[in-house]
Amino acid sequence: MKEAVEFCYSETLRKLLPHVRLLAWHDHTIALYVLGWFANIVGFPECRLPVCDIASDLFEVTLQIATRYVLERRALHLALMTLSNIALCDVMPDAVKEDECRQLILLIMPLYSESPVFDAWCCAVCNLLATQPDAAPIFIKLGIVETVQRLLLFFGDDSRVVSRGFQLLSNLCTAATNVANSRGVSLDANSEDA
């Protein structure tokens, strides 16, 4: 573990990202190894602090790899686990953009019937909302509620997966409410602001 922490504090990971992006884009096997490596690095709280400095870059590279291999169950699952762990970085310097939210929503579509993929997708969105609550209105505008609703109907008998879907909706509502309250907007249907 000590070596992993030292590696994360070095500049090596930042220097490797452009090469990793290119190699993983062109080779499925390399993509799997890279995604597993990323997921493990950011999965350890001891490594997460130094990785937070490059969290936005790591998030972007992982999202690009996930988009490239969206039809590959293992690659997508690893990418979603990685995105979930990266999202736990409290200090992601750049706010999540609308395009990234759209890409994240679209990742679930090709393999929506795979419950581990849906579970990892829900975790990624939940963790992102926990550290980037301003993304909630973007996700809502892009139709994530409707997407989750359809998936919950599909997974109706799987209580674990349905529970994760409702957790996502709960986190989405909490984040949206907190954002609205911080902007001085009332969400009360009886108020004049509604």
JOJO-V749541 format. One record per residue. N is the residue number from 1. RES is the residue in three letters. SS is DSSP state (2 for helix, 1 for strand, 0 for the rest). BURIAL is I if it has 16 or more other ideal C-beta (glycine too) atoms within 10 Angstrom, else O. Layout:
{{N;RES;SS;BURIAL} {N;RES;SS;BURIAL}}
//
This chain:
{{1;MET;0;O} {2;LYS;2;O} {3;GLU;2;O} {4;ALA;2;O} {5;VAL;2;O} {6;GLU;2;O} {7;PHE;2;O} {8;CYS;2;I} {9;TYR;2;O} {10;SER;0;O} {11;GLU;0;O} {12;THR;2;O} {13;LEU;2;I} {14;ARG;2;O} {15;LYS;2;O} {16;LEU;2;O} {17;LEU;2;O} {18;PRO;2;O} {19;HIS;2;O} {20;VAL;2;I} {21;ARG;2;I} {22;LEU;2;O} {23;LEU;2;O} {24;ALA;2;I} {25;TRP;2;I} {26;HIS;2;O} {27;ASP;0;O} {28;HIS;2;O} {29;THR;2;O} {30;ILE;2;O} {31;ALA;2;I} {32;LEU;2;I} {33;TYR;2;O} {34;VAL;2;I} {35;LEU;2;I} {36;GLY;2;O} {37;TRP;2;O} {38;PHE;2;I} {39;ALA;2;I} {40;ASN;2;O} {41;ILE;2;I} {42;VAL;2;I} {43;GLY;2;O} {44;PHE;0;O} {45;PRO;2;O} {46;GLU;2;O} {47;CYS;2;I} {48;ARG;2;I} {49;LEU;2;O} {50;PRO;2;I} {51;VAL;2;I} {52;CYS;2;I} {53;ASP;2;I} {54;ILE;2;I} {55;ALA;2;I} {56;SER;2;I} {57;ASP;2;I} {58;LEU;2;I} {59;PHE;2;I} {60;GLU;2;I} {61;VAL;2;I} {62;THR;2;I} {63;LEU;2;I} {64;GLN;2;O} {65;ILE;2;I} {66;ALA;2;I} {67;THR;2;O} {68;ARG;2;I} {69;TYR;0;I} {70;VAL;0;I} {71;LEU;0;O} {72;GLU;0;I} {73;ARG;2;O} {74;ARG;2;O} {75;ALA;2;I} {76;LEU;2;I} {77;HIS;2;I} {78;LEU;2;I} {79;ALA;2;I} {80;LEU;2;I} {81;MET;2;I} {82;THR;2;I} {83;LEU;2;I} {84;SER;2;I} {85;ASN;2;I} {86;ILE;2;I} {87;ALA;0;I} {88;LEU;0;I} {89;CYS;0;I} {90;ASP;0;O} {91;VAL;0;O} {92;MET;0;I} {93;PRO;0;O} {94;ASP;0;O} {95;ALA;0;O} {96;VAL;0;I} {97;LYS;0;O} {98;GLU;2;O} {99;ASP;2;O} {100;GLU;2;I} {101;CYS;2;I} {102;ARG;2;I} {103;GLN;2;I} {104;LEU;2;I} {105;ILE;2;I} {106;LEU;2;O} {107;LEU;0;I} {108;ILE;0;I} {109;MET;0;O} {110;PRO;0;O} {111;LEU;0;I} {112;TYR;0;I} {113;SER;0;O} {114;GLU;0;I} {115;SER;2;I} {116;PRO;2;O} {117;VAL;2;I} {118;PHE;2;I} {119;ASP;2;I} {120;ALA;2;I} {121;TRP;2;I} {122;CYS;2;I} {123;CYS;2;I} {124;ALA;2;I} {125;VAL;2;I} {126;CYS;2;I} {127;ASN;2;I} {128;LEU;2;I} {129;LEU;2;I} {130;ALA;2;O} {131;THR;2;I} {132;GLN;0;I} {133;PRO;0;I} {134;ASP;0;O} {135;ALA;2;I} {136;ALA;2;I} {137;PRO;2;I} {138;ILE;2;I} {139;PHE;2;I} {140;ILE;2;I} {141;LYS;2;O} {142;LEU;0;I} {143;GLY;0;O} {144;ILE;2;I} {145;VAL;2;O} {146;GLU;2;O} {147;THR;2;I} {148;VAL;2;I} {149;GLN;2;O} {150;ARG;2;O} {151;LEU;2;I} {152;LEU;2;I} {153;LEU;2;O} {154;PHE;2;I} {155;PHE;0;I} {156;GLY;0;O} {157;ASP;0;O} {158;ASP;0;O} {159;SER;2;O} {160;ARG;2;O} {161;VAL;2;I} {162;VAL;2;I} {163;SER;2;O} {164;ARG;2;I} {165;GLY;2;I} {166;PHE;2;O} {167;GLN;2;O} {168;LEU;2;I} {169;LEU;2;I} {170;SER;2;O} {171;ASN;2;I} {172;LEU;2;I} {173;CYS;2;O} {174;THR;2;O} {175;ALA;2;I} {176;ALA;2;I} {177;THR;2;O} {178;ASN;2;O} {179;VAL;2;I} {180;ALA;2;O} {181;ASN;2;O} {182;SER;2;O} {183;ARG;0;O} {184;GLY;0;O} {185;VAL;0;O} {186;SER;0;O} {187;LEU;0;O} {188;ASP;0;O} {189;ALA;0;O} {190;ASN;0;O} {191;SER;0;O} {192;GLU;0;O} {193;ASP;0;O} {194;ALA;0;O}}
//
